[in-house]
């Protein structure tokens, strides 16, 4: 009797991703411009203005490109390709994933015209408090996003056709290509990206090709943000400082240095992001939501929400909840 892994392998394989490749190369062919001086195509970073990402694949008639990583770049390989970052040449094998840190220039060369490579680029606005707090549990990825002095410019994983990772990739690309205009899709593909990172982080010893990453060394910011994300309703400066064994005055200074904003402003943004999600995903009243996210003063809650999002909580619910429900129940 076949196990679950064998069943998944029968369903999801290299050929499963060809439709995504064909659809994207038609839509994104204009995303590449020919650089006559260098005799090569250059990838343009043109982000979805609402969701702050770009997904594309290299068209069949383009064999090589040069590009610059924005805030965060993920390359998904289904065929053997050559990548050059700085002075280093890397051979990326089939069923491997590379994550490239902000500002890095790279050159990608396909061996054959039909080779499949997906490129997922994110603007810094893509990483809201929710996704960053989840990535904080994956230190090598958190540090890739945040450490400016990290020794390595990329992480390369050879996931060896792991069926669980293939399944996550399939769901991730489905959300990005088929449901990209859905209000709730943004939440779905962010969750799937976190799941993918968690799978790779959990198994990074056998899968990580580059083992000497300095990104493994420091992730205090991630620990703090994860604690606040889990305890934003009750957390205070004093209680958080005590949890991390700091004096409150010192912790306040440290926090501002790490996050470039005060503790109170960061905590407020976490509360408001959670309130925003509850407004479109639940039937709770605004008063109930206010208490759920740790507010006691209704006028302060409404004023803060409008300051952050230029819209009142009731207006936000009226505008976006119907879109969320329609996409959630498309047959109704």
Secondary structure as UniProt FT lines:
FT   HELIX           4..11
FT   HELIX           14..17
FT   HELIX           18..28
FT   HELIX           29..31
FT   STRAND          32..35
FT   TURN            36..39
FT   STRAND          40..43
FT   TURN            49..51
FT   STRAND          53..57
FT   TURN            60..61
FT   STRAND          64..68
FT   STRAND          72..77
FT   STRAND          81..85
FT   TURN            86..87
FT   STRAND          88..92
FT   STRAND          96..101
FT   TURN            102..103
FT   STRAND          105..110
FT   TURN            113..114
FT   STRAND          117..122
FT   HELIX           124..126
FT   HELIX           129..135
FT   TURN            136..137
FT   HELIX           139..146
FT   TURN            148..149
FT   STRAND          154..158
FT   TURN            160..161
FT   HELIX           163..178
FT   TURN            180..181
FT   TURN            183..184
FT   HELIX           185..202
FT   HELIX           204..207
FT   HELIX           214..216
FT   HELIX           220..231
FT   TURN            232..234
FT   HELIX           237..243
FT   TURN            244..245
FT   HELIX           248..259
FT   HELIX           263..281
FT   HELIX           286..292
FT   TURN            293..294
FT   HELIX           298..309
FT   HELIX           313..328
FT   TURN            329..331
//
